[in-house]
Amino acid sequence: MALFVHKYGGTSVGSVERIRHVADHVMAARARGESIVVVVSAMSGETNRLIALAREAQASPDTRELDVLLSTGEQVTIALLAMALIERGCPATSYTGSQVSIMTDTSHTKARIMNIDTQPILQDLQKGKVVVVAGFQGVTRAGDITTLGRGGSDTTAVALAAALKAAECLIYTDVDGVYTTDPRIEPKARRLDRITFEEMLEMASLGSKVLQIRSVEFAGKYNVPLRVLSSFKPGEGTLISYEDDSMEKPLISGIAFNRDEAKLTILGVPDRPGIASRILGPIAEANIEVDMIVQNVAEDGTTNFTFTVNRSDYGQALAILEATRQQLEARQIESNDGIVKVSIVGVGMRSHAGIAAKMFDTLAHEKINIQMISTSEIKISVVIDEAYLELAVRALHEAFELDHPPVAS
């Protein structure tokens, strides 16, 4: 009997009625002869409600106690789903992260999974039960409850699928798969039948919100086939797996974008060894992540140093950079929090030249100025003015013919 891990997100279990619907999904899978482990999130809005309660009690909530509080959201869902399954005549048992012994490190609110004790789950599966596990949470060796960070239920599901050697990990969401880009921006966006781990990881890191980055990393590391499907309508969804010879290799698989970008430039910096460290060191110490970096050397022996940060860190980064400017006696700072990053992603880039030129020509034709460029083996990212985001996405989608399925060679 093939084993499948199902994961249902907050919108999929947002009410008792929807939990009943999930139970029907699971029953249908059992009728096909599948063995099922279900991972669920808290009901939609519940985690935010609990965080708000915590902040009422303590201005800056203690992270250990916050994890104790937040873990209760999933505990409600697992019990309700197990009840709904039992009501349908299906034997089911629910487990919290600590009951299953999803062992994590001690980093409260952002813990990482170290080990999973699969014995309780395997014993229940052998008895013909459906096992319902709380996502997003684990336990330390000292017995403290931990949580895995936003989207952590995806990681729980993939980790369980890896530990149990499941045939597939099915991620049920409110979308019916991974699209070539956001259909709200480009109505011609097309659902992909399959995509590689590499491409999905790039798209997740570049702004696609379908899957948590850590879950994709985990799936790729342990070769767990992932499938993204809708809880609300039938369909095959999108399979995320390793590239193989049978897969079509379109030049570009998708277009990702991130609105949460801000750009900072320090002008007239002395051009000498160690200057990049002097600029970015204080930024890193403030736990601010830097994304794209460009350095231009001028004829007068100075350099202009530009980098991007998340827009939420813009104010703090600007203040830190101003202090650095004074120390280095640099000329001035320019900043802009009205930018976006647009990226094209595809394994086909490895074997085809001219992709970058086509992207730049397309944007130039639309009179969209490129402010920064970053590349890797399978992606090209550009920073542009936020006002041109939708135009850029639509133009690139059309230029790379993403509304048409790849033609078999």
Phi, psi and omega per residue, in radians:
M1 nan 2.119 -3.107
A2 -1.217 2.456 -3.137
L3 -1.781 2.304 3.082
F4 -2.211 2.464 3.011
V5 -1.807 2.167 3.070
H6 -1.801 2.433 3.005
K7 -2.186 2.276 3.132
Y8 -2.084 2.186 -3.110
G9 -1.412 -3.117 -3.029
G10 -1.023 -0.714 3.140
T11 -1.213 -0.522 -3.135
S12 -1.250 -0.396 3.135
V13 -2.120 0.537 -3.006
G14 -1.260 -0.175 3.112
S15 -2.689 2.921 3.105
V16 -1.089 -0.632 3.107
E17 -1.070 -0.741 3.134
R18 -1.241 -0.572 3.065
I19 -1.124 -0.682 3.049
R20 -1.061 -0.690 3.130
H21 -1.101 -0.718 3.083
V22 -1.080 -0.742 3.116
A23 -1.033 -0.682 3.088
D24 -1.118 -0.697 3.072
H25 -0.989 -0.850 -3.087
V26 -1.136 -0.716 3.131
M27 -1.085 -0.685 3.124
A28 -1.119 -0.690 3.115
A29 -1.159 -0.693 3.100
R30 -1.116 -0.644 3.129
A31 -1.120 -0.406 3.085
R32 -1.474 0.046 3.108
G33 1.538 0.312 -3.125
E34 -1.574 2.584 2.995
S35 -1.665 2.314 -2.909
I36 -2.194 2.307 2.864
V37 -2.022 2.264 -3.107
V38 -1.955 2.302 3.026
V39 -1.987 2.295 -3.104
V40 -2.210 2.665 3.008
S41 -1.592 3.071 2.973
A42 -1.210 2.749 3.090
M43 -1.041 2.515 -3.041
S44 -0.931 2.306 3.134
G45 1.554 -0.271 -3.039
E46 -1.201 -0.736 -3.136
T47 -1.090 -0.746 3.093
N48 -1.088 -0.671 3.118
R49 -1.105 -0.738 -3.130
L50 -1.185 -0.665 3.085
I51 -1.095 -0.723 3.118
A52 -1.091 -0.717 3.086
L53 -1.079 -0.740 -3.135
A54 -1.066 -0.704 -3.113
R55 -1.267 -0.412 3.019
E56 -1.216 -0.620 -3.101
A57 -1.410 -0.605 -3.088
Q58 -2.588 2.211 -3.038
A59 -0.968 -0.777 3.071
S60 -2.141 1.600 -2.956
P61 -0.999 2.393 3.020
D62 -1.023 2.242 -2.988
T63 -1.170 -0.597 3.106
R64 -1.105 -0.820 -3.116
E65 -1.227 -0.558 3.095
L66 -1.095 -0.720 3.101
D67 -1.107 -0.699 3.080
V68 -1.015 -0.765 -3.118
L69 -1.189 -0.878 -3.035
L70 -1.131 -0.536 -3.110
S71 -1.156 -0.289 -3.132
T72 -1.233 -0.420 -3.125
G73 -1.060 -0.832 3.127
E74 -1.222 -0.512 -3.135
Q75 -1.099 -0.641 3.079
V76 -1.095 -0.806 -3.058
T77 -1.151 -0.764 -3.093
I78 -1.114 -0.671 -3.139
A79 -1.169 -0.751 -3.123
L80 -1.138 -0.709 3.138
L81 -1.185 -0.721 3.098
A82 -1.058 -0.715 3.100
M83 -1.077 -0.767 -3.121
A84 -1.109 -0.639 3.102
L85 -1.215 -0.759 3.123
I86 -1.082 -0.656 3.106
E87 -1.040 -0.520 -3.133
R88 -1.591 0.186 3.103
G89 1.439 0.257 -3.117
C90 -1.816 2.092 3.089
P91 -1.113 2.290 -3.089
A92 -2.581 2.609 3.077
T93 -2.359 2.369 3.113
S94 -1.773 2.591 3.124
Y95 -2.394 2.379 2.933
T96 -1.368 2.970 3.117
G97 -1.055 -0.646 -3.138
S98 -1.291 -0.568 3.124
Q99 -1.181 -0.658 3.075
V100 -1.315 -0.343 -3.046
S101 1.169 1.015 2.955
I102 -1.432 1.660 -3.012
M103 -1.356 2.265 -3.129
T104 -2.184 3.029 2.968
D105 -1.349 -2.986 -3.004
T106 -1.740 0.259 -3.112
S107 -1.399 1.563 -3.103
H108 -1.047 2.460 -3.129
T109 1.291 -0.153 3.115
K110 -2.644 0.738 -3.055
A111 -1.236 2.751 3.081
R112 -2.034 2.445 -3.113
I113 -1.269 2.286 3.123
M114 -1.830 -0.656 -3.060
N115 -2.846 2.686 3.095
I116 -2.293 2.290 3.043
D117 -1.520 1.859 -3.053
T118 -1.536 -0.119 -3.032
Q119 -1.015 -0.838 3.128
P120 -1.023 -0.680 -3.134
I121 -1.174 -0.827 -3.117
L122 -1.081 -0.653 3.116
Q123 -1.126 -0.730 3.118
D124 -1.187 -0.683 3.124
L125 -1.101 -0.679 3.113
Q126 -1.124 -0.434 3.102
K127 -1.500 0.025 3.130
G128 1.478 0.276 -3.120
K129 -1.533 2.728 2.872
V130 -1.596 2.282 -3.137
V131 -1.775 2.204 -3.117
V132 -1.963 2.059 -3.030
V133 -2.027 2.413 3.064
A134 -1.248 2.182 3.056
G135 -1.384 3.012 2.908
F136 1.350 -0.024 -2.999
Q137 -2.477 2.772 3.089
G138 -2.703 -2.772 -3.094
V139 -2.607 2.531 3.080
T140 -1.496 2.962 3.101
R141 -1.095 -0.432 3.115
A142 -1.450 -0.062 3.112
G143 1.622 0.112 3.121
D144 -1.398 2.404 3.068
I145 -1.257 2.414 3.079
T146 -2.248 2.810 2.989
T147 -2.174 2.773 -2.940
L148 -1.752 0.094 -3.114
G149 1.611 2.923 -3.105
R150 -0.951 2.347 -3.127
G151 1.350 0.169 -3.049
G152 -1.137 -0.324 3.110
S153 -1.139 -0.567 3.052
D154 -1.042 -0.774 -3.126
T155 -1.146 -0.709 3.079
T156 -0.992 -0.824 -3.096
A157 -1.090 -0.801 -3.123
V158 -1.152 -0.714 3.134
A159 -1.095 -0.732 3.095
L160 -1.136 -0.735 3.122
A161 -1.062 -0.689 3.114
A162 -1.172 -0.808 -3.096
A163 -1.148 -0.606 -3.098
L164 -1.608 -0.040 -3.100
K165 0.965 0.847 -3.127
A166 -1.217 2.687 3.112
A167 -1.147 -0.705 3.111
E168 -2.695 2.738 2.972
C169 -1.963 2.020 -3.074
L170 -1.748 2.064 -3.136
I171 -1.762 1.837 3.135
Y172 -1.581 2.208 -3.087
T173 -2.340 -2.879 3.087
D174 -1.647 0.111 3.014
V175 -2.095 2.759 -3.012
D176 -1.713 0.369 3.076
G177 2.613 -2.976 3.101
V178 -1.668 2.264 -3.080
Y179 -1.843 2.798 3.119
T180 -1.048 -0.491 2.960
T181 -2.874 -3.096 -3.104
D182 -1.206 2.044 -3.129
P183 -1.081 -0.329 3.096
R184 -1.263 -0.402 3.099
I185 -1.628 -0.783 -3.133
E186 -2.177 1.775 -3.114
P187 -1.027 -0.354 3.139
K188 -1.468 0.049 3.135
A189 -0.972 2.471 -3.038
R190 -2.036 2.419 3.069
R191 -1.247 2.322 3.125
L192 -1.507 2.376 3.075
D193 -1.228 -0.645 3.102
R194 -2.706 2.795 -3.119
I195 -2.681 2.680 -3.117
T196 -1.459 2.801 3.059
F197 -0.982 -0.761 -3.120
E198 -1.018 -0.829 -3.123
E199 -1.131 -0.742 -3.122
M200 -1.152 -0.655 3.115
L201 -1.127 -0.750 3.081
E202 -1.091 -0.806 -3.098
M203 -1.137 -0.667 3.107
A204 -1.140 -0.720 -3.116
S205 -1.275 -0.391 -3.080
L206 -1.664 0.042 3.048
G207 2.293 -0.264 3.098
S208 -1.177 2.248 -3.011
K209 -1.730 0.194 -3.028
V210 -1.160 -0.759 -3.097
L211 -2.307 2.601 3.035
Q212 -1.211 2.394 -3.072
I213 -0.983 -0.780 -3.076
R214 -1.068 -0.609 -3.135
S215 -1.185 -0.643 3.109
V216 -1.202 -0.726 3.082
E217 -1.019 -0.797 -3.119
F218 -1.087 -0.778 -3.120
A219 -1.102 -0.732 3.117
G220 -1.149 -0.713 -3.116
K221 -1.093 -0.705 -3.069
Y222 -1.841 0.180 3.088
N223 0.929 0.927 3.081
V224 -1.722 1.941 3.092
P225 -1.065 2.238 3.125
L226 -1.884 2.515 3.045
R227 -2.337 2.187 3.121
V228 -1.734 2.139 -3.101
L229 -2.363 2.940 3.075
S230 -1.617 2.442 3.028
S231 -1.326 -0.293 -2.911
F232 -1.903 -0.221 3.078
K233 -2.576 2.592 -3.078
P234 -1.225 2.751 3.105
G235 2.765 2.882 -3.104
E236 -1.461 -0.250 3.141
G237 1.174 -2.726 3.130
T238 -2.112 2.209 3.095
L239 -1.575 2.277 3.095
I240 -1.958 2.058 -3.052
S241 -2.678 -3.109 3.081
Y242 -1.264 2.633 3.073
E243 -1.128 2.390 3.032
D244 -2.394 2.989 -3.023
D245 -1.116 -0.402 -3.094
S246 -1.447 -0.231 -3.082
M247 -1.331 2.433 2.976
E248 -1.169 2.560 -3.116
K249 -2.128 1.364 3.099
P250 -1.127 2.682 3.112
L251 -0.978 -0.862 -3.113
I252 -2.215 2.310 3.109
S253 -1.657 -0.519 -3.099
G254 -2.911 2.937 3.095
I255 -2.137 2.116 3.103
A256 -1.927 2.752 3.086
F257 -2.610 2.727 3.137
N258 -2.383 2.057 3.130
R259 -1.395 -0.343 -2.978
D260 -1.515 1.000 -3.076
E261 -2.128 2.581 3.023
A262 -2.492 2.570 -3.056
K263 -2.084 2.401 3.103
L264 -2.259 2.396 3.124
T265 -2.284 2.261 3.016
I266 -1.858 2.113 -3.009
L267 -1.765 2.542 3.037
G268 1.235 0.701 3.114
V269 -1.507 2.400 3.076
P270 -0.978 2.278 -3.084
D271 -1.546 1.595 -3.141
R272 -2.546 2.807 -3.115
P273 -1.001 2.452 3.081
G274 1.564 -0.039 -3.057
I275 -1.197 -0.622 3.126
A276 -1.097 -0.683 3.105
S277 -1.147 -0.679 3.117
R278 -1.101 -0.584 -3.119
I279 -1.404 -0.832 -3.012
L280 -1.525 -0.346 3.138
G281 -0.969 -0.920 3.126
P282 -1.104 -0.536 3.086
I283 -1.139 -0.798 3.132
A284 -1.126 -0.687 3.139
E285 -1.089 -0.466 3.093
A286 -1.495 0.140 3.120
N287 1.077 0.639 3.084
I288 -1.802 2.160 -3.129
E289 -1.430 2.324 3.075
V290 -1.758 2.394 -3.112
D291 -1.765 -1.557 -3.065
M292 -1.593 2.544 -3.120
I293 -2.346 2.337 3.049
V294 -2.363 2.349 3.094
Q295 -2.213 2.242 3.134
N296 -2.127 2.209 -3.138
V297 -1.630 2.283 3.131
A298 -1.638 2.903 -3.111
E299 -1.206 -0.379 -3.097
D300 -1.477 0.187 3.096
G301 1.494 0.131 3.067
T302 -1.886 2.975 3.127
T303 -2.322 2.638 2.999
N304 -1.855 2.220 -3.016
F305 -2.069 2.060 -3.067
T306 -2.089 2.426 3.066
F307 -2.609 2.815 3.123
T308 -2.021 2.625 3.086
V309 -2.374 2.932 3.023
N310 -1.116 2.482 -3.066
R311 -1.037 -0.530 3.128
S312 -1.167 -0.358 3.141
D313 -1.724 0.065 -2.994
Y314 -1.025 -0.906 -3.090
G315 -1.055 -0.795 -3.137
Q316 -1.153 -0.734 3.133
A317 -1.123 -0.673 3.139
L318 -1.117 -0.738 3.126
A319 -1.130 -0.722 3.120
I320 -1.132 -0.741 -3.114
L321 -1.151 -0.597 3.101
E322 -1.119 -0.714 3.085
A323 -1.115 -0.691 3.112
T324 -1.147 -0.690 3.130
R325 -1.018 -0.746 -3.133
Q326 -1.150 -0.704 3.136
Q327 -1.132 -0.698 -3.096
L328 -1.524 -0.123 -3.075
E329 0.985 0.708 3.070
A330 -1.311 2.852 -2.984
R331 -1.245 -0.954 -3.096
Q332 -2.889 3.015 3.092
I333 -2.097 2.363 2.966
E334 -2.012 2.476 -3.112
S335 -2.507 2.727 -3.105
N336 -2.707 2.050 3.083
D337 -1.847 0.382 3.112
G338 -1.998 0.722 -3.137
I339 -2.052 2.882 3.049
V340 -2.421 2.801 3.064
K341 -1.952 2.229 3.090
V342 -2.067 2.319 -3.045
S343 -2.310 2.485 2.953
I344 -1.872 2.443 -3.034
V345 -2.288 2.391 3.075
G346 3.117 2.336 3.101
V347 -1.166 -0.339 3.121
G348 -1.119 -0.313 3.121
M349 -1.072 -0.468 -3.071
R350 -1.057 -0.585 -3.007
S351 -2.017 0.211 -3.133
H352 -2.303 2.271 3.068
A353 -1.554 2.820 3.012
G354 1.523 0.055 -3.138
I355 -1.136 -0.813 -3.139
A356 -1.059 -0.780 -3.129
A357 -1.055 -0.705 3.131
K358 -1.144 -0.698 3.104
M359 -1.104 -0.816 -3.101
F360 -1.182 -0.666 3.095
D361 -1.096 -0.712 -3.135
T362 -1.084 -0.787 -3.138
L363 -1.196 -0.660 3.120
A364 -1.113 -0.692 3.126
H365 -1.044 -0.570 3.123
E366 -1.571 0.115 3.141
K367 1.038 0.685 3.097
I368 -1.766 2.078 -3.105
N369 -1.417 2.310 3.087
I370 -1.604 2.158 -3.103
Q371 -1.642 -0.579 3.134
M372 -2.591 2.695 3.140
I373 -2.358 2.423 3.049
S374 -2.428 2.440 -3.117
T375 -2.323 2.725 2.917
S376 -2.442 -3.016 -3.077
E377 -1.077 -0.578 -3.059
I378 -2.207 0.320 3.069
K379 -2.657 2.683 3.007
I380 -2.294 2.203 3.134
S381 -2.053 2.479 3.050
V382 -2.275 2.586 3.019
V383 -1.769 2.254 3.138
I384 -2.368 2.974 3.070
D385 -1.146 2.441 -3.071
E386 -1.023 -0.526 -3.100
A387 -1.088 -0.387 -3.061
Y388 -1.774 0.171 -3.061
L389 -0.987 -0.988 -3.044
E390 -1.119 -0.700 3.110
L391 -1.081 -0.757 -3.129
A392 -1.109 -0.810 -3.119
V393 -1.073 -0.813 -3.113
R394 -1.147 -0.715 -3.123
A395 -1.149 -0.743 3.138
L396 -1.217 -0.632 3.113
H397 -1.065 -0.718 3.131
E398 -1.281 -0.737 -3.080
A399 -1.076 -0.650 -3.127
F400 -1.679 0.191 3.018
E401 0.929 0.794 -3.102
L402 -1.351 -0.194 3.097
D403 -1.408 -0.080 3.120
H404 -1.982 2.387 3.071
P405 -1.104 2.623 3.112
P406 -1.095 2.495 3.129
V407 -1.528 2.263 -3.138
A408 -1.095 2.409 -3.133
S409 -1.616 nan nan
